[in-house]
Amino acid sequence: MPLMPPLKRLRGKRMDLGLARQWMDAWFEQLNAQKSYLSELDNPIGDGDHGINMARGANAAKDALADKEIPDLNTLFKTIAMALLSKVGGASGPLYGSIFLAFAKASANHDTLDYAQILALLNAGKDALMSRGKAEVGEKTMVDVWVPFTEQFADHAPSKDDVDALVEATKPLKATKGRAAYLGDRSIGHIDPGSMSTGYLFKALLDVLDS
């Protein structure tokens, strides 16, 4: 029997609370596993602590989820948002916190999300990120992964290789936003660490949807 095309297969998926928690758990696991690498990426163009900060936020979110009843998607994402806002330092805390608050709002009153609603969730996160960070595509920020990924998700079923390519594409960009912007041309040639942690989020999503 021929395999179902990836887009058709993924578009038949629905995300319930259990699957969303698997998504978050997979992301938290990657943030902890790649803590040193994320900080290495941040060393040349930031404060060198992105991995430490994101791992701290992941662990705080895990603890918060373990300590309270999580009855629905809205509560899941709001709990994670609050943990990230309180524990992740620098710009990443407010940015990721805003993303997950947008996720919470987009998933309110939904027990499950179909493919179109997952896309709406991602677009809500993208819009919150761009509004909070005041960044546009091409400025070497997380936006450079969020915008094309949501476009791919709407158009076809992106792969983890697609995500890797989006993250890698931040390397030749010159930073004009955030801490890295102070380096000017010296920011060229380095992968944006926030884009990498975002890449882990998207690859975890693709894994759970394809499971």
VOGU-3710 file (C-alpha; in Angstrom, 3 decimals, decimal comma):
1> mplmpplkrl> 0,000/0,000/0,000  1,498/3,406/-0,935  2,288/5,774/1,912  -0,105/8,643/2,507  1,412/11,973/1,384  2,940/13,816/4,373  0,650/16,845/4,143  -2,504/14,723/3,946  -1,257/12,568/6,833  -0,482/15,546/9,057
11> rgkrmdlgla> -3,667/17,365/8,150  -5,581/14,415/9,493  -3,950/14,821/12,902  -5,631/16,366/15,919  -3,783/17,675/18,957  -5,417/16,943/22,297  -4,064/17,748/25,738  -2,038/14,532/25,879  -0,331/15,198/22,564  0,330/18,822/23,499
21> rqwmdawfeq> 2,010/17,684/26,705  4,143/15,260/24,698  5,136/18,191/22,472  6,122/20,304/25,454  7,951/17,446/27,191  9,961/16,779/24,024  10,881/20,465/23,772  11,895/20,653/27,422  14,044/17,551/26,966  15,846/19,099/24,014
31> lnaqksylse> 16,424/22,386/25,820  18,103/20,507/28,641  20,060/18,195/26,354  21,295/21,093/24,205  21,868/23,578/27,028  25,619/23,815/26,467  25,283/24,067/22,681  22,717/26,861/22,902  25,028/28,809/25,189  27,940/28,187/22,807
41> ldnpigdgdh> 25,863/29,741/20,025  25,098/32,685/22,282  28,720/33,287/23,311  29,875/35,212/20,197  26,760/37,348/19,734  24,996/37,485/23,100  25,576/36,999/26,789  26,452/33,319/26,481  23,581/32,171/28,669  20,733/31,306/26,293
51> ginmargana> 21,067/27,582/26,959  21,219/28,036/30,729  18,231/30,344/30,675  16,103/28,124/28,446  16,923/24,989/30,449  16,008/26,835/33,641  12,716/27,871/32,082  12,029/24,335/30,846  12,599/22,887/34,292  10,466/25,566/35,932
61> akdaladkei> 7,659/24,817/33,477  7,932/21,072/34,158  7,720/21,697/37,899  4,754/24,051/37,483  2,894/21,488/35,378  3,594/18,773/37,954  2,341/20,926/40,819  -1,115/21,762/39,504  -4,021/20,192/37,702  -3,870/20,830/33,973
71> pdlntlfkti> -7,409/20,292/32,656  -7,072/21,807/29,204  -4,810/23,261/26,533  -5,367/26,824/27,689  -4,114/26,024/31,194  -1,168/24,058/29,817  0,138/26,890/27,687  -0,628/29,603/30,252  1,245/27,697/32,964  4,271/27,338/30,680
81> amallskvgg> 4,089/31,038/29,759  4,184/32,106/33,395  7,143/29,833/34,134  9,112/31,130/31,170  8,341/34,741/32,016  9,504/34,299/35,585  12,591/32,132/35,057  14,097/32,860/31,628  16,402/35,858/31,673  17,175/38,406/28,997
91> asgplygsif> 14,874/38,988/26,050  13,980/35,311/25,643  11,702/35,181/28,698  9,336/37,932/27,566  9,416/36,701/23,962  8,679/33,056/24,710  6,256/34,086/27,438  4,321/36,170/24,923  4,306/33,284/22,459  2,838/30,863/24,979
101> lafakasanh> 0,289/33,360/26,227  -0,820/33,654/22,593  -0,954/29,851/22,404  -3,170/29,851/25,505  -5,551/32,384/24,002  -5,684/30,589/20,651  -6,462/27,243/22,305  -9,070/28,538/24,749  -12,374/26,639/24,563  -10,829/23,864/22,448
111> dtldyaqila> -10,428/20,298/23,697  -8,520/19,367/20,559  -6,938/21,269/17,687  -7,146/20,145/14,068  -4,423/21,027/11,554  -5,945/24,414/10,713  -6,249/25,259/14,397  -2,633/24,221/15,046  -1,657/26,565/12,228  -3,738/29,309/13,861
121> llnagkdalm> -1,915/28,591/17,132  1,462/28,958/15,420  0,392/32,151/13,685  -0,816/33,582/16,992  2,599/32,820/18,495  4,348/34,413/15,516  2,230/37,565/15,743  2,849/37,869/19,492  6,589/37,418/18,945  6,741/40,095/16,261
131> srgkaevgek> 4,620/42,494/18,301  6,667/42,037/21,474  10,079/41,992/19,821  9,347/44,622/17,152  11,385/42,490/14,735  10,920/41,687/11,067  12,270/38,965/8,801  15,946/39,427/7,988  17,048/40,907/11,302  18,624/37,684/12,655
141> tmvdvwvpft> 16,064/36,847/15,330  13,579/34,078/16,077  11,268/35,757/13,572  13,489/34,414/10,782  12,388/30,897/11,702  8,825/31,575/12,866  7,624/33,353/9,723  8,841/30,869/7,099  7,911/27,868/9,225  4,298/29,014/9,584
151> eqfadhapsk> 4,214/29,650/5,851  5,523/26,151/5,166  3,061/24,654/7,641  0,224/26,332/5,774  1,480/25,252/2,358  2,903/21,774/2,863  4,130/19,418/5,548  7,545/20,757/6,581  10,210/18,295/7,661  12,797/18,518/10,397
161> ddvdalveat> 15,349/19,090/7,656  13,325/22,137/6,591  13,525/23,454/10,142  17,283/22,897/10,249  17,622/24,811/6,983  15,659/27,749/8,384  17,857/27,898/11,462  21,032/27,615/9,370  19,774/30,470/7,187  20,181/32,872/10,119
171> kplkatkgra> 23,973/32,369/9,958  24,795/34,782/7,088  22,427/37,475/8,352  23,632/40,662/9,991  21,857/41,277/13,292  19,967/44,540/13,471  17,836/43,733/16,530  18,662/42,688/20,060  21,989/42,248/21,811  23,701/40,914/18,681
181> aylgdrsigh> 22,950/44,146/16,790  25,718/45,896/18,730  28,260/43,687/16,943  27,286/44,866/13,483  29,110/42,893/10,791  30,715/40,672/13,437  27,310/39,040/13,975  27,524/37,592/10,461  28,522/33,931/10,364  26,814/32,911/13,606
191> idpgsmstgy> 23,540/31,024/14,030  20,988/32,936/16,080  20,581/30,991/19,365  16,917/31,933/19,773  16,243/30,562/16,317  17,883/27,307/17,351  15,748/26,930/20,491  12,729/27,729/18,320  13,883/25,064/15,886  13,768/22,527/18,715
201> lfkalldvld> 10,183/23,598/19,444  9,123/23,076/15,836  10,948/19,767/15,395  9,320/18,471/18,571  5,943/19,469/17,120  6,619/17,634/13,874  7,713/14,542/15,802  4,542/14,314/17,865  2,273/15,031/14,903  3,995/12,319/12,885
211> s> 3,993/9,780/15,716
//
